[in-house]
Amino acid sequence: MIRPATTRDLPALQDIERAAGKPFAEIGMTVVADDEPPSLETLREFQEAGRAWVWAEDDRPIGYLIVGVIDGNAHIDQVSVHPGYAGRRIGKRLIDRAARWAADQGIRALTLTTFTEVAWNGPYYERLGFRCLSADEETPGLRALRAAERAHGLDRWPRACMRAELSAWAID
């Protein structure tokens, strides 16, 4: 069910992102809900680099993950699943795919940034094996990313950088 994203998939990834944003409006985070998805150009960059995967059913994407590299670690830039498919561990399996890619590259950890008090964000990632980084554990690239997030207005709600060591990662 997981396969590399194709150029043809990219508009569907934007649709998934818009749908996945809607639950944020239900908890008062309308700025997040209304945020535009990654551009087709950005998604294409990940896709062409071999760092974009989709979970597809009947060849139709219903979830996706894009991963970058920040300071030598695999950084989950975005993982989103259409809300109609929530609760099926699709997000976890996509993260597992990123973990396998990272391990194949000789990378030792996964990182991400997330909202710490949103149930399907920080607490979810903690259950998977991520831990919040203290400010002095943040790498220069993560600090720069957090500064960009602050400038974008995302710090209206508590956020953090998180990290999972691949040596301890449990793949489903």
trRosetta pair geometry for C-beta under 8 A, 3 or more apart (Angstrom, degrees):
i j d omega theta_ij theta_ji phi_ij phi_ji
1 55 5.4 21 141 -155 102 77
1 56 6.3 -168 -169 55 64 56
1 57 6.9 1 -141 -75 107 66
1 93 7.7 32 79 125 115 150
2 53 5.4 19 -174 170 100 122
2 54 7.1 169 -145 85 57 38
2 55 5.5 -33 -89 -93 72 66
2 56 7.9 135 -106 13 24 76
2 93 6.3 -152 -49 138 130 107
2 94 6.5 169 -114 -98 126 63
2 97 5.1 -148 165 -73 156 146
3 53 6.8 167 86 -154 24 80
3 54 6.2 -21 62 60 73 84
3 56 6.2 -31 28 14 110 122
4 47 7.5 112 168 -151 92 75
4 50 6.7 -47 -130 -140 130 65
4 52 6.9 76 -165 82 69 68
4 53 6.0 -63 -108 -104 37 67
4 54 7.7 34 136 16 16 82
5 9 4.7 -126 -160 73 83 142
5 10 7.0 89 164 -71 121 67
5 13 6.8 13 -137 -58 139 136
5 43 7.5 -95 137 174 154 99
5 46 7.5 36 50 106 139 99
5 47 4.7 -92 92 -111 109 103
5 52 3.9 -48 26 120 131 107
5 53 6.1 -144 -28 -102 84 12
5 54 4.9 103 -89 -26 79 103
5 61 7.4 28 -117 -90 89 142
5 64 6.4 47 -81 -138 126 119
6 9 4.9 108 54 -6 70 101
6 10 7.9 -109 98 -26 49 78
6 47 7.2 94 -153 -164 8 131
7 10 6.0 -29 -166 -10 41 117
7 44 6.7 34 -119 -118 84 96
7 47 6.5 145 -77 127 55 152
9 12 5.3 -71 -167 45 59 114
9 13 6.0 62 140 -32 88 100
9 47 7.7 166 62 -110 108 138
9 54 5.6 -121 -164 -43 153 154
9 56 7.9 -92 -113 -82 127 121
9 61 5.1 86 -154 -28 110 137
9 64 7.6 144 152 -94 126 134
10 13 5.5 -48 -150 25 37 115
10 14 7.1 38 154 -17 64 97
10 40 5.2 86 144 -139 132 82
10 43 4.6 139 -141 110 103 136
10 44 6.2 -5 -100 -66 153 75
10 47 6.6 -80 -76 -31 107 152
11 14 5.6 -50 -157 32 41 113
11 15 6.7 42 146 -19 67 102
11 40 7.0 -6 -74 -99 66 113
12 15 5.3 -50 -151 35 40 115
12 16 6.4 45 149 -22 68 99
12 54 7.9 46 95 -129 121 144
12 60 7.0 -155 -146 -168 153 71
12 61 4.6 129 118 52 131 114
13 16 5.6 -46 -148 32 35 113
13 17 6.5 38 151 -21 63 104
13 37 7.2 165 123 166 75 142
13 38 7.6 -29 124 58 116 105
13 43 5.6 150 79 -136 144 146
13 52 7.8 -32 -96 -173 159 125
13 54 7.2 -110 -82 -94 100 111
13 61 6.3 -28 -70 117 68 157
13 64 4.8 -19 -123 13 103 165
13 80 7.9 113 -166 62 74 119
14 17 5.6 -53 -150 34 33 114
14 18 6.6 35 152 -19 65 102
14 37 4.2 164 -139 76 70 147
14 38 7.3 -126 -94 63 81 62
14 40 7.1 -44 -45 -71 133 75
14 43 7.4 -100 -53 -34 87 153
15 18 5.8 -52 -150 34 33 111
15 19 6.4 29 154 -14 65 107
16 19 5.8 -60 -150 41 31 108
16 20 6.0 28 154 -19 68 111
16 61 6.4 -80 -42 126 137 106
16 62 6.8 142 -108 -170 121 28
16 63 6.6 159 -161 -104 146 29
16 64 6.0 129 72 10 155 105
16 80 5.3 138 133 112 104 114
16 81 7.2 -58 -173 -148 117 15
16 82 5.1 -90 -132 -64 83 82
17 20 5.7 -55 -140 40 28 110
17 21 6.4 35 156 -27 61 106
17 37 3.4 112 86 -111 146 119
17 38 7.0 178 -73 15 167 75
17 78 7.2 -11 -105 179 115 142
17 80 5.2 106 -96 65 61 173
18 21 5.8 -56 -154 28 29 115
18 22 7.5 46 149 -38 59 91
18 37 6.0 -76 -46 -37 74 118
19 22 6.0 -35 -165 0 39 116
19 82 5.1 12 98 -135 142 77
19 83 5.9 -137 151 9 96 93
19 84 7.7 -39 166 -4 140 93
20 23 7.4 -42 -177 19 43 102
20 80 4.1 -137 5 -162 170 110
20 81 6.5 112 -98 60 121 37
20 82 6.6 -101 -60 -102 85 30
20 83 6.3 160 -104 -42 50 82
21 24 5.5 -47 -173 22 60 119
21 25 7.5 62 140 -22 76 93
21 32 6.4 -161 -151 135 95 72
21 33 4.5 134 153 -142 93 48
21 34 7.3 179 150 -29 137 18
21 35 6.5 -156 -130 49 144 82
21 37 7.9 -132 -28 -70 130 84
22 25 5.8 -45 -164 22 48 113
22 26 7.3 48 146 -20 69 100
22 33 5.8 72 -111 -148 26 110
22 83 6.7 -80 60 -15 110 146
23 26 5.3 -47 -158 27 48 118
23 27 7.1 26 153 -4 71 102
23 33 7.7 -170 60 -101 32 107
23 83 6.0 147 -38 -99 115 136
23 120 7.3 35 105 29 150 144
24 27 6.3 -69 -156 45 37 96
24 29 4.0 -74 177 82 95 110
24 30 7.3 163 118 -82 92 22
24 32 4.2 -100 167 91 157 113
24 33 4.1 -165 76 -62 101 84
24 118 7.5 -19 -109 -130 84 143
25 28 7.7 69 -171 -58 33 9
25 29 6.9 -101 -76 69 28 59
25 30 5.0 55 -119 -101 80 69
25 33 3.7 23 -48 -59 88 173
25 34 7.6 85 -79 -38 109 78
27 118 7.0 146 83 -122 160 93
29 32 4.3 -2 147 28 110 119
29 33 6.2 127 101 -22 73 91
29 115 7.8 -29 -112 -105 162 163
29 118 7.5 -27 -15 -91 157 128
29 156 8.0 157 -128 87 84 117
29 157 6.3 -24 -106 -32 119 150
30 33 5.1 -55 -141 41 40 115
30 34 5.7 28 162 -13 73 111
31 34 6.2 -62 -141 44 23 102
31 35 6.7 47 151 -51 59 94
31 153 5.9 -95 169 120 149 128
31 154 8.0 -162 114 -95 121 51
31 156 6.8 84 41 28 147 147
32 35 5.7 -33 -154 -5 33 119
32 115 7.8 -22 -98 -50 160 142
32 154 7.3 79 -88 -122 97 84
32 157 7.9 -36 -37 20 133 137
36 39 7.8 28 136 -67 120 68
38 42 4.2 -112 179 87 105 130
38 43 5.2 129 107 -53 118 86
38 66 7.3 -25 10 25 167 158
38 77 7.8 56 -74 136 144 122
38 78 6.5 -133 -25 -7 127 156
39 42 4.6 99 54 6 80 99
39 43 6.9 -148 94 -1 43 86
40 43 5.7 -56 -145 42 33 111
40 44 6.0 38 153 -25 66 107
41 44 5.6 -53 -146 34 28 114
41 45 6.7 35 152 -25 61 100
42 45 5.7 -49 -155 26 33 114
42 46 7.0 28 151 -11 63 101
43 46 5.9 -56 -156 38 36 108
43 47 6.1 35 149 -20 69 110
43 52 6.6 86 -169 -116 72 156
43 66 6.9 -118 -126 -78 65 147
44 47 5.4 -55 -141 41 34 114
44 48 5.9 31 160 -18 69 107
45 48 6.1 -54 -140 39 24 106
45 49 6.3 18 158 -13 60 113
46 49 5.8 -66 -148 42 28 107
46 51 4.9 -95 -163 83 78 89
46 52 4.1 98 124 -53 105 110
46 66 4.1 -17 -164 -148 165 115
46 67 7.5 122 -150 42 115 42
46 68 7.5 -82 -104 -70 101 76
46 77 7.3 -129 -91 45 140 143
47 50 7.9 42 174 -66 30 23
47 51 7.9 -103 -68 57 18 55
47 52 4.3 -48 -81 42 61 140
49 52 7.8 93 58 -10 81 89
51 66 6.2 70 124 -162 86 66
51 67 4.8 -115 -177 65 105 77
51 68 6.8 103 140 -82 153 37
51 101 7.1 141 -118 156 72 157
52 64 6.7 1 -174 -175 87 111
52 65 7.3 177 -147 89 48 49
52 66 4.8 -9 -103 -103 84 84
52 67 7.9 -172 -75 19 44 66
53 64 6.7 169 89 -151 47 65
53 65 5.3 -3 57 55 92 92
53 94 6.1 174 91 -144 115 88
53 97 5.1 -91 78 120 173 149
53 98 7.4 -145 20 -60 130 76
54 61 4.0 -70 -163 -115 134 109
54 62 8.0 110 179 31 94 44
54 63 6.8 144 -161 83 59 52
54 64 4.7 -26 -103 -98 71 88
55 61 6.9 97 66 -149 47 66
55 62 5.8 -60 95 62 93 81
55 63 3.9 13 38 57 116 103
55 64 7.2 -141 15 -68 71 42
55 81 7.2 -1 45 -114 135 97
55 90 4.8 -151 66 -162 176 110
55 93 6.8 88 -92 85 127 117
55 94 6.0 -89 -38 -67 109 106
56 59 5.4 9 161 -141 134 22
56 60 5.9 146 -157 62 87 27
56 61 5.1 -48 -92 -83 83 48
56 62 6.9 134 -119 6 32 78
57 60 6.0 -33 70 58 64 85
57 62 5.7 10 12 -9 104 129
61 64 5.9 16 -173 -58 129 104
62 81 6.6 29 134 -158 79 74
62 82 4.8 -81 -168 18 77 119
62 84 7.7 -92 -158 73 117 97
62 85 5.0 76 153 -12 130 157
62 90 7.1 -68 100 -158 101 164
63 79 7.6 18 178 -178 100 75
63 80 6.5 -164 -146 102 67 48
63 81 3.7 -11 -104 -107 113 76
63 82 6.6 -114 -66 4 67 71
63 85 6.6 -113 -44 87 108 138
63 90 4.5 152 -5 143 164 128
63 91 6.6 -129 -161 -73 141 59
63 94 5.9 -128 133 -46 118 141
64 78 7.5 20 102 110 92 101
64 79 7.4 -153 100 -139 46 48
64 80 6.1 2 54 57 77 82
64 94 7.1 135 177 -137 15 147
65 76 6.6 -51 -163 -143 104 99
65 78 7.0 -174 -142 96 44 58
65 79 4.3 3 -107 -107 91 86
65 80 8.0 167 -79 20 53 54
65 91 7.9 121 -71 -146 112 60
65 94 4.0 153 -24 162 130 118
65 95 6.7 -180 -114 -70 155 49
65 97 6.8 148 55 67 140 114
65 98 5.7 -104 138 -47 141 120
66 76 7.8 116 79 -161 48 54
66 77 4.8 -42 97 61 96 113
66 78 5.1 26 39 48 99 90
66 79 7.9 -160 26 -70 54 55
67 74 5.2 0 178 -176 128 97
67 75 6.5 150 -163 74 70 44
67 76 5.6 -38 -104 -100 84 49
67 77 6.3 176 -110 5 24 86
67 98 4.7 140 -58 -137 147 118
67 101 6.8 148 60 80 150 140
67 102 7.5 -104 163 -60 153 100
68 74 7.7 149 81 -161 35 51
68 75 4.7 -25 69 65 84 103
68 77 5.1 72 -7 -48 103 116
69 72 7.0 13 178 -110 100 11
69 73 7.0 160 -155 76 63 33
69 74 6.2 -39 -100 -102 69 45
69 75 6.5 153 -112 11 13 92
69 107 7.3 -127 -123 -100 104 139
70 73 5.9 -27 69 61 71 86
70 75 4.2 43 7 -37 109 143
70 111 6.3 -82 61 64 117 135
70 139 6.8 148 138 79 96 131
70 141 3.9 -175 -172 125 97 140
70 142 6.2 110 138 -60 139 69
70 145 6.8 -27 -125 -34 155 136
71 139 3.8 -139 59 147 176 153
71 140 6.4 140 -84 49 128 76
71 141 4.2 -159 -31 18 99 124
71 142 6.9 -62 11 -18 135 86
72 107 6.9 171 163 -129 64 86
72 108 7.8 14 139 27 102 95
73 102 7.8 11 -171 -147 55 131
73 107 6.2 117 -137 -171 38 111
73 108 7.1 -65 -106 63 82 71
73 109 4.6 -34 -131 78 116 92
73 110 6.8 154 172 -116 102 13
73 111 4.8 69 118 -8 136 111
73 139 7.5 164 11 2 121 153
73 163 7.3 -51 -163 -129 159 102
74 98 6.0 162 152 166 138 99
74 99 7.6 177 72 -99 151 39
74 101 7.0 128 -121 92 148 96
74 102 3.7 -89 -22 -96 147 123
74 105 7.4 124 -67 52 111 135
74 107 4.9 101 -29 128 95 158
74 109 7.2 -166 34 98 77 44
74 110 5.1 -35 79 -107 99 66
74 111 7.3 160 84 21 47 70
75 110 7.5 141 -98 -166 27 58
75 111 4.8 -27 -108 71 77 94
75 112 6.6 143 -165 -83 66 49
75 141 7.8 -119 -54 126 151 127
75 142 8.0 -173 -111 -87 130 85
75 145 7.9 -163 -169 -69 151 164
76 79 5.6 -23 -179 -26 123 109
76 95 6.7 -19 -95 -116 145 90
76 98 6.1 68 -90 149 95 172
76 110 6.2 33 -26 -177 102 107
76 111 7.2 -161 17 88 75 42
76 112 4.2 -20 57 -86 104 112
79 91 5.4 100 145 -149 120 91
79 94 5.5 155 -145 101 112 131
79 95 6.2 -5 -107 -66 163 88
79 98 8.0 -94 -80 -18 122 143
79 112 8.0 -44 6 -118 110 145
80 91 7.9 -14 -129 -102 7 103
81 85 5.5 -109 167 83 107 105
81 86 6.3 136 102 -87 119 60
81 88 8.0 -164 180 50 150 96
81 90 4.7 122 -115 84 139 123
81 91 5.1 -101 -22 -57 126 89
81 94 7.8 -170 -66 -2 101 140
82 85 5.2 66 71 16 87 104
83 86 5.3 -11 -156 -29 51 117
85 88 5.6 -59 172 20 80 130
85 90 5.9 22 134 -5 118 150
86 120 7.8 -54 -143 -118 124 143
89 92 4.5 -42 -167 39 81 120
89 93 5.9 84 134 -24 85 96
89 172 6.5 114 161 -87 137 173
90 93 5.8 -57 -149 38 32 109
90 94 6.4 33 153 -19 65 105
91 94 5.7 -56 -150 36 31 111
91 95 6.4 30 152 -17 66 104
91 124 7.8 12 101 157 147 137
92 95 5.7 -55 -149 37 32 110
92 96 6.4 40 148 -24 65 102
92 128 6.2 -167 -117 -111 96 120
92 172 6.0 73 128 -17 117 136
93 96 5.2 -44 -148 31 37 119
93 97 6.7 44 149 -23 62 96
93 172 6.0 -73 -89 57 78 130
94 97 5.5 -46 -155 28 36 114
94 98 6.8 36 147 -15 64 100
95 98 5.5 -50 -152 36 39 113
95 99 6.3 44 147 -23 67 102
95 110 7.2 78 -169 -171 97 166
95 128 6.7 17 94 -175 159 153
96 99 5.4 -52 -148 34 34 115
96 100 6.5 35 152 -19 65 100
96 169 7.9 158 -117 159 66 118
96 171 4.6 107 -147 -138 113 84
96 172 5.8 -102 -62 28 155 85
97 100 5.8 -51 -151 33 32 110
97 101 6.5 34 149 -18 64 104
98 101 5.5 -52 -149 36 35 113
98 102 6.2 36 152 -21 67 105
98 110 6.5 88 118 -115 115 127
99 102 5.6 -52 -145 36 31 112
99 103 6.3 32 155 -19 64 105
99 110 6.1 -59 -92 -48 81 133
99 164 7.9 -53 -101 101 116 126
99 166 5.8 159 -160 -123 93 97
99 169 5.0 -161 -154 150 146 161
99 171 6.4 -157 84 -85 135 101
100 103 5.8 -53 -146 37 31 111
100 104 6.4 33 153 -20 63 106
100 171 7.0 65 -59 -109 97 144
101 104 5.7 -59 -153 36 30 113
101 105 6.5 22 152 -14 65 109
102 105 5.7 -63 -152 40 32 108
102 107 3.9 -81 -173 71 86 124
102 109 7.8 -95 165 77 146 18
102 110 6.2 -144 -19 -74 169 83
102 166 6.0 -153 103 -81 119 142
103 106 7.7 52 -177 -68 32 18
103 107 6.9 -87 -68 57 26 75
103 166 5.4 176 -78 175 93 145
107 166 7.0 105 105 -20 74 148
108 165 6.6 -26 157 -148 85 75
108 166 5.7 -148 -173 27 35 108
108 167 7.1 -8 -160 -24 84 96
109 163 5.4 1 175 -169 131 101
109 164 6.4 159 -160 79 78 44
109 165 5.4 -43 -101 -105 92 46
109 166 6.1 -139 -87 -15 32 84
110 130 7.4 -81 91 -95 104 101
110 163 7.0 155 83 -154 52 51
110 164 4.7 -4 56 55 100 98
110 166 6.8 106 -19 -67 86 86
110 169 7.4 78 3 -86 121 138
111 133 8.0 -2 -134 -26 107 137
111 142 6.4 -94 167 -89 150 122
111 161 6.3 -8 -170 -176 109 97
111 162 6.7 158 -154 84 58 51
111 163 5.0 -19 -100 -98 80 75
111 164 7.9 -174 -76 21 37 65
112 125 6.7 -134 65 -126 133 152
112 130 7.0 -44 38 -127 108 154
112 161 7.5 164 87 -154 35 56
112 162 5.4 -13 62 58 82 98
113 142 7.4 154 -66 -154 107 90
113 145 6.2 -165 -28 127 142 122
113 146 6.5 175 -116 -85 143 77
113 149 6.3 -130 134 -52 155 159
113 159 6.1 28 174 174 99 112
113 160 7.0 -170 -147 96 67 32
113 161 5.3 -38 -95 -97 79 60
113 162 7.3 156 -101 12 28 78
114 118 7.6 -125 167 51 92 108
114 121 4.3 173 178 178 110 102
114 122 5.1 165 112 -68 117 68
114 125 5.9 156 15 -2 167 147
114 159 6.7 176 92 -148 28 77
114 160 6.6 -22 61 60 72 72
114 162 6.1 -10 20 0 114 124
115 118 4.1 46 97 6 124 117
115 121 4.3 57 59 93 82 165
115 122 6.0 -108 101 -21 46 102
115 157 5.4 5 -137 115 113 123
115 158 6.7 98 -162 82 65 61
115 159 5.7 -50 -98 -95 47 73
116 121 7.2 -91 -70 108 13 111
116 122 3.8 71 -135 -67 41 166
116 123 8.0 89 -179 -36 51 68
116 132 6.9 27 -111 -95 120 133
116 158 4.5 -57 43 118 111 109
116 159 6.4 173 -15 -117 89 17
116 160 5.0 59 -65 2 115 113
117 121 8.0 14 58 66 29 116
117 122 6.6 15 -29 37 25 135
117 157 6.7 -125 48 178 109 103
117 158 5.4 77 -9 52 108 115
118 121 3.9 50 75 18 105 118
118 122 6.6 108 48 14 67 87
118 123 7.9 -149 88 16 40 94
118 157 7.5 51 -41 149 105 144
119 123 5.5 -38 -142 52 46 129
119 124 6.8 78 149 -40 52 96
120 124 5.2 28 -156 -32 36 144
121 124 6.2 110 41 29 6 108
121 125 6.8 -20 164 -7 44 108
122 125 5.9 -61 -144 38 27 106
122 126 6.4 29 159 -21 65 105
122 132 7.4 17 -150 -73 111 108
122 160 6.6 70 -110 40 122 113
122 162 7.3 169 -127 -57 72 138
123 126 5.6 -51 -147 33 33 115
123 127 6.7 37 154 -20 64 101
124 127 5.9 -56 -157 32 32 111
124 128 6.8 27 148 -17 64 106
125 128 5.5 -54 -151 36 39 113
125 130 4.1 -23 156 41 99 136
125 162 5.4 83 130 118 142 169
125 164 7.9 -129 178 -46 94 119
126 129 7.9 134 -176 -2 28 9
126 130 6.0 -83 -84 70 37 78
126 131 7.0 71 -121 -98 78 46
126 132 7.8 -20 -86 -29 105 85
126 162 7.7 -115 -69 -136 66 139
128 164 7.1 -51 114 -89 95 151
129 164 4.8 77 110 -134 94 120
129 168 6.3 -175 -169 115 130 101
129 169 6.1 158 96 -113 157 59
129 170 6.7 155 -49 17 145 89
130 162 4.0 46 164 159 124 124
130 163 6.4 143 -152 68 81 20
130 164 4.4 -70 -90 -54 64 100
131 162 6.4 162 76 -153 25 82
131 163 6.2 -31 58 62 76 73
131 164 7.3 129 6 -84 70 58
132 160 4.5 -18 -138 154 106 151
132 161 7.3 106 -157 75 60 50
132 162 5.6 -48 -93 -97 45 79
133 137 4.1 -135 -167 89 98 118
133 138 5.4 125 121 -68 133 69
133 142 7.3 20 68 140 156 161
133 160 6.9 163 42 172 68 97
133 161 4.5 -30 40 90 121 101
133 162 6.6 -171 -10 -102 86 23
133 163 5.6 67 -60 -5 110 111
134 137 4.8 92 52 3 74 105
134 138 7.7 -123 95 -20 43 81
135 138 5.9 -40 -160 7 38 116
137 161 7.9 -160 94 86 94 122
137 163 7.6 -112 142 3 125 141
138 142 4.4 -130 -165 93 90 121
138 143 5.0 115 128 -60 123 81
138 146 7.0 -28 -158 -7 152 140
138 161 5.3 114 -107 32 101 154
139 142 4.8 92 51 9 75 103
139 143 7.1 -137 94 -6 38 87
140 143 5.6 -55 -147 35 32 112
140 144 6.4 32 155 -19 65 105
141 144 5.6 -53 -149 36 33 112
141 145 6.4 35 152 -20 65 104
142 145 5.5 -51 -147 36 35 114
142 146 6.3 36 153 -19 66 103
142 161 4.8 49 -176 -117 132 152
143 146 5.7 -53 -147 37 31 110
143 147 6.4 36 151 -22 63 104
144 147 5.6 -51 -150 32 33 114
144 148 6.6 33 151 -17 64 103
145 148 5.7 -55 -154 36 33 111
145 149 6.4 34 149 -19 66 104
145 161 7.8 104 77 -94 119 112
146 149 5.4 -51 -147 36 36 114
146 150 6.4 41 152 -22 66 101
146 159 7.3 168 -135 110 94 123
146 161 6.6 -75 -62 -49 121 106
147 150 5.7 -49 -149 33 32 113
147 151 6.5 33 151 -18 63 105
148 151 5.6 -53 -148 37 33 113
148 152 6.4 31 151 -18 64 108
149 152 5.5 -59 -149 39 32 111
149 154 4.3 -58 177 48 90 133
149 155 6.7 107 122 -43 92 87
149 159 6.5 -127 134 123 144 168
150 153 7.8 63 177 -58 31 15
150 154 6.8 -86 -80 52 28 81
150 155 4.6 8 -115 -12 74 132
153 156 6.1 9 170 -25 78 109
154 157 7.3 -63 172 45 59 85
154 159 6.0 47 132 -51 104 152
155 159 5.9 -93 -103 17 66 119
164 168 7.3 -126 -178 74 79 97
164 169 5.9 82 147 -86 117 99
165 168 4.8 59 79 20 101 102
165 169 7.1 -151 97 -35 49 83
166 169 4.9 -34 -142 1 45 125
